[in-house]
């Protein structure tokens, strides 16, 4: 065998070193938690919008509302109900007027 057929790591020629392909489990775990947390928050906010708006709620529309809230930094129902004002909700140009009125009644501020 020629030296060119062996890599420094003992694998086949052209194989990257073992440590270069091994995933960083701490990073993967952290990313998984962040994704699960985001999905959990999204689901929680969607369910809250459905409960507040009632039988007229369309799932895709409620998901859009939830994503818009998260985009504004409102990452949970608790933050929405305790930090949003009726005036702010009235300014949500991405929300239907009737839905704004229903959401405004559910706020604490």
N, C-alpha and C positions, 0 to 999 in steps of 0.2 A: 504494500500500500504506500501511496505517496503521502507526504505531509499535507498536501492540498485537500486530501479526502477527509481529513479530521478537522474538527473545530476545536477551539480552546476549551469548550465545555464538555467535550466527549460525545456530542451528538453528531448528527449527520452534517455534511458540509452545507452551509447556508442557513442552518438553524440558528435562531437568535439564542443568546444565553438564557438559561432557564429563568433567571430573575427578571428578565426583560418582558417576559410574557405572563408572569404570575400576577393576577389582579391584586390590588391593594384592598384587602377585605375590609379594613376600617373605612376606606373611602366608599366602597360599595354599600356597606351597611348604612353609612350616613346618608348616602343618596337615596337608598331605599326607604329610610325613615322619612326623609323630606318629601319624597313622592307620596308615600302613604299618608303623611300628614296633610299634604295639599289636597289629595283626593278625598280624605275624610272631611276636611273643611268645606270643600266644594259640595260634597254630598249633603252635609249638614245645612249649608246655606240654601241649597236647592229645596230640601225638605221644608225648611222654614218658610221660604217663599210660597210653596204649594199650600202650606197650612194657613198662612196669612191671607193669601189671595183667594183661596177656596177652589170650588169646583170648576171655575173658569180657567184655572192654571193649565198651561200647556207645558209639558216637560222641557222641551227644547228652549222655550222662551225663559223658563225659570233658570235653566242652566246658563243661558246668556246673561241674565240678570246677576247670577252668582259670580260668573267670571268677571263681569264689569265691576262688581263690588270688590273682588279680590284685587283687580287691577288698580283700584283706588286705595288699596291698603287696608280694606275692611275684610280681614281674613277669618272672621268668625261671626256667628249670629250675635254673640255677646257684644262684640265691638260695634256691629251695626246698630243694635237697639240702644246701646248706651252712648255712642258717640255721634251718630247721625241726627241732624235736626230735621224737622219737617220742611224747612226752607231748602236744605240741601237735597232732600229727596225730591222736592218740587223741581229742582234743577237737573235731575237725571233725565237728560233728553233721550236716552236709550230705553226709557221705561214708559209704558202706556199710562195715560192719565188716570184711569180707574185704578190701575195697580198702584200708582203713586199714592193715591188716597188711602187705599187699604194698608200699604206699608207704613204710611205716616201715622196711622192710628195705633200701630204696634210698637212705636218708638217710646223710649222713656224720657227723652229730652224734649 
